[in-house]
């Protein structure tokens, strides 16, 4: 299945069909020229065209491609044992079924046309891993920030040249590079242009060639911009040409003849049929229904991968520290981050409970102190108004937890504050807070002390303090 070309179809209207065919054939010739004019053997050339989605975000999607096969390439999945041989044959059958389904759908089925029959005929050759990787690229799309090799090349504006297993390992997080290596690709090159990225792949180790990069950039810069396809890209919108033997001297003429002979179904009908994914064929399972089932399976798988990738992107945006960029490491880091958040929530809840408990205790102490101050102030005012003074100090004691609040009222004679401090020192009371105020000839002392050992009740503490003050 050499020289496989997958090209963009004509537009639905006749007035635009001729112009679009000219643009597509021009791009097809450019891809063939780049692949064939090099001394090295390149398996295929794909042009990823830039476009914008409904949200205005830029992405890269398939625009055109040219496949000339791998020089001396073999299938990596071909086994030697009977079991491996059976699996290999089954895989080959599935691959051919999908490719024939794409071809049959594109040309509208077998209608007696000799060109159509030749395209659908099985030439007996196997579908190589490189060819299968090329065909499966039809459904791929990339974004400049998704970490893919085409996306990185476009966002940076520099050529990415990957050759050998060691360099492929650097891009192990890129599914495109990983799948290419699995399918036997040893050299992958992505060259950014003004409106897309040219991807070249080979099954051989090819050293970096700056002249090739400059040739591609000059070639695409000198041509007019390529019009992009519709935003809804699926296999029903893509034409497939393959299998016809061609001579190098008249290759371009036969390509033009083949493209003119292909008659595509109406695009609206194709889109309507493509929406019916997941339905089983009602007939015997052959013909167009089986082809659509194969195409729908590939399209459904592509959409499933895109949906899964979007969810991984969303998860990556909320995880602050990601050790590696692969999905397994991302899930592990997300689990660790969630557990860390749970631990932090538990700590904050415990601290909140402690703060509430301290706040309640402080509120109780404040209310008790306020009530005592009001009673003492009222008593002092009554004594001043009534001119009823006494030589003996009046002592009030209130125990709150391990602390005691003491209020002493006495005449401002013979340094009552000094006497009170001496008495507290003698009773081994540790002072936390003390305040002194005078009202006319009276002195008010408010002291907060720690309750000493042996004086556990308010009466005992009051009696001991009065006894010491009277000495």
C-alpha positions, 0 to 999 in steps of 0.5 A, a space after each residue: 500500500 505504497 504512495 498513500 495520499 489523504 487529501 481534503 475534499 472539494 467544497 459543496 458548491 460548484 463555484 468553490 470546488 475548482 479553486 479548492 481543488 487547485 489549492 489542495 493539489 498545490 499542497 499535495 504537490 508540495 508535500 510530495 516534492 518535500 518527501 521525494 526531493 530529499 536524499 533521505 527516505 521519508 515515510 510520509 509528510 503531513 501538513 497540520 493546518 491552524 484554525 480556531 474553535 467556537 471559543 476562539 482558541 487556536 488548534 492544529 488539524 489535518 489538512 493534507 498528507 502524502 505517504 510513500 511508505 518505509 524503505 525496507 520497513 517491517 511490522 513490529 507486531 508480526 509474531 513467530 508463534 502460532 498464537 502471535 501469527 493469529 493475532 497478527 492476522 486478526 490485526 491486519 484484517 481489522 486494519 484493512 477493514 478500516 482502511 477499506 471502509 474509509 475508501 468505500 465511503 469516500 468513493 460512494 461504494 462500488 458502482 462499476 467504475 474501474 478506478 473505484 474497483 481498483 481502489 477497493 481491491 485488496 492487493 494482498 500486502 500487509 498494512 505496515 505499522 507506519 501506514 497505520 499510524 499515518 491513517 490514524 493521524 486523520 482524526 488527530 488534532 493538537 493545541 499549541 499548549 497541549 505539550 504535543 510535538 506539533 503544538 510545541 513547534 508551532 508555539 515556539 516557532 522553531 523546528 523540533 527534530 527528534 531522532 533515536 530512542 534517547 531523544 524520543 524519551 525526552 518527549 515521553 509525555 507527548 502521545 504523538 511522539 510515543 505512538 510514533 515510536 511504537 509504530 516504528 518511527 525513528 525520526 520525527 520532524 515538525 517544521 512550523 510555517 505561517 499557517 501550520 506545521 509540516 510533519 515528516 517521519 521516517 523509519 530510519 535515523 536521520 540527522 538534523 538537516 538545516 537545509 531541509 528546514 530552510 527549504 520547507 520554510 521557503 517553499 511554504 512562504 512563497 505559496 499563497 495561504 491554504 484555506 482551511 477545511 470546515 471546523 467539523 472534521 471527521 472521516 466523512 469529510 476526507 478523501 483517500 487515494 491509494 493502491 494505484 501503481 504509478 511511474 515517476 515521470 507521469 506521477 502528477 498527471 495520474 494524481 490529477 486524473 484520480 482526483 477528478 474521477 472521485 465523486 464524493 457524496 453530498 457532505 450534508 448526508 455524510 454528516 447526518 450519517 456520521 451522527 448515528 454512531 453506536 447503532 448496529 447495522 440492520 442488514 447482513 452487516 456488509 456494505 456501507 453500514 459496516 463501513 460506517 460502523 468502522 468509521 464511527 468506532 474510530 471517531 468515537 475513540 478520538 472523541 473519548 480521548 479528547 474528552 479525557 485529555 480535557 479533563 486531565 488538563 483541568 486537573 493539572 490546572 488545579 494541582 499546584 506541584 506536578 512531579 512529572 507530566 505523565 497522567 499516572 504521576 498527575 493522578 498520584 500528585 492529585 491524590 497527595 494534594 487532596 490528602 494534604 488539603 484534608 489534613 489542613 482542614 482538620 487542623 483548622 477545625 481543631 484550632 477553631 474549636 480551641 479559639 471558640 473555647 478561649 473566647 467563651 472563657 474570656 467572655 465569662 471573666 469579663 462579664 464577672 469583672 464588669 459586675 464586680 466593678 459596678 457593685 464596688 463603684 456603687 458602694 464607694 459612691 454611697 460611702 462618699 455621699 453619706 460621709 461614712 468612712 471607716 478605718 478598716 479596709 473592705 475586701 472582696 474576693 472572687 475566684 475564677 478558675 486558677 485566678 482570683 480577683 481581689 478588690 480592696 477599699 481603704 482610706 488614703 492614709 499610711 500608704 495603703 497600696 504599699 501595705 496591700 503589696 506587702 500582704 500579697 507578697 507575704 501570702 505568696 500571691 503571684 500578681 497578674 494585673 493590678 490597678 489603683 484609683 482614688 475617689 476623694 479620700 478613698 483608695 480602690 485597689 483591683 488586683 488579679 492574682 493566682 490562687 496560692 496553695 492552701 487558700 482554695 476558697 474565697 472566704 479563706 483568701 479574704 480572711 488571710 488578706 484582712 488579717 495581714 492588712 490589719 497587722 
